[in-house]
Amino acid sequence: SLVIPVYNVEGQYLEECLDSILGQTYQNFEICIADDCSTRQDTLDTLDRYERMDDRIKVVHRKENGHISRATNSALEMASGEFVGLIDNDDLLCKNALYEVVKALNEDRSIDFVYTDEDKLETDGKFCEPHFKPDFAMDNFLALNYICHFSVIRKRILDIVGGFRTGFEGAQDYDLFLRVLDQTDRVRHIPKVLYRWRKIPGSTAENSAFKSYAADAGVKALEDYLSRNNIKASVNCQVGTVYCVSYAETEEPVVDVVIPYSGNRGKLEACVNFLMTACYYPNFHIVVLARPGMEKTDLFGFGKLTEINWIKGIKAFNRYAKKSRADCFLFWDEENTTLDPDWMKKMVAYAARQEFGAVGCNVMSLRTNHFASGLVIADRTRAIFVRKNYIGMGYSPVNRSLVGESGYFVSRRHFVEAGGFDGRLSGAAVHFDLQIRLGRKYRNIVAAQLYYLQKREIPWEKELPEMDCMKDFEKDPYYNPNLSGRIAYQLDSAKEGRARTE
C-alpha cells in the first residue's frame, strides 16, 4: 500500500507522481490518497481523473484540514497491504522501486523496514544531489533522518505505534521512524537510487531553511525517543536538521590510559606530563605498553601522582586486562594532545554505555591541518580515512567500522569479552582487528564533535594485513558501495550511474 497525503499540489506534479507508481515493473500495489481539503481545482481534478482511471487508487477527501500527520493517517486507514510505502505528493518513484523492495522482502521474510538511496529532481528535470546512505546505523540516525525516502514499513508495526503523531509536523517521518525502531531492528537498506525528491522553491528538498520548524520538531522527536527509552542524554541542533545527542556523564569510572612506548623517554615524559596537567578527568592511571626487551624508564616521580604500570607485549597486556581495576581503556599515543581539557570526561560518557564498542573521535594533523573522522573499509586489504564531511555527518557522532588506531576508548568488559588483542598482529592492525570484532556485536562510534591532535600526517589509506576477522568480509555496513573505494565519500561517476539505472 502506497500512502500519499495531498494538499494543493500542482496538478502536473501530482500526475507525474502517480504515473511513476502506475508505471512500476511490480504491479501488485494499491495507492491510498488522503486529500487534506485542497482548494486548487487542478489538484482535485487530477485526483478525480486518476481515481476513475484505476481501481487500485483509493481517494478520501478529508472534511477539514489537519496538516500532514492527520492526512497521512487518513490514507493509512485505507491501506490493506502487508507493507506500507510513504510517498510525498510531488515526488517520483524510479520504475523498479517496488520490484527491488519486494525482492528484498522475499529474500528475508523477517524484514520489517526497508529504505533506499535517493536523489533530487531540479525544476528543469535534471537529477542532482544523490544521497548514498549507509546500512542502518543507529547513531547516524540519531544525528539525522538519513533514511528519509523511499521507506517501506510493515503495516502491523505502524498499527502498533499508532501511525503519525500530531505536534511533530516538519519531522513527522523522523518521529515515526524512531517509534518504529522501538519495535524492530529488522531493517534493510537497498543501496540503489529509487526515489526522486522534487526541488520546488520553498520546499525542504530545495532548502531546509524554508522549514526551520522542522529542526525544532526533530529535537522534540529525539527527546521523546530518549525519554521513553530511559536514556539520559541531551539533544542539540547543530545545523539545519542535524543533531547531536550528548550522553550524561557517568560517575567518573576508572580509566587506564594505555601508551605504546617507542623507546624515546622524552616523548613518553611529555605525554604523561600533558595528561597530568592538561586533562581535567581525575580518575585515570597510566599503562606503558613496551615491546619485550625494553627496559623500564624512571618517569621523574610521576608515579607519586598516579599509578603507572609497565606491561611488556600484547599478550602480557591481555593478561593484565583481565585483572585490571579499570572500567575503560583509552589507547593513546605519545605525541597526541587535545585542546579540550574535558575531552576524556566526554568520551568516557560514551565508553561507559553498554551499546558502544570502540569509541573514537576526530583527529587533526598538526603538520597539515587535515582531519580524519575514522576510517571505512574499502576491501579486505585497505581502509581509507574519512577526510570529508558528507550529508551533515561532520557535526555529530557517527558509526564507523574503524575509529582509528589511537585516541579511542573501549570498556574493559568489552575488551576482555572480545578476547583482547590478537597477539599474532602488530602495529595498527592490532587495533583494527579489535575494532572490527567489537563492531559485530556493538556500535563503534566516532564522537565527531571532539578532536585530538597528532603530529603525524594523516594518510589517505591504511593497508590491512590478513586478519581472521576479515575472512567473511563483504562490505563495510557504514559505507555505501556506490561511493569511491579510493577517497572516502567521493562520488564515483561510474558507480553513481549504475546506482541510478540497475
Disulfide bonds with the S-S distance in Angstrom:
none
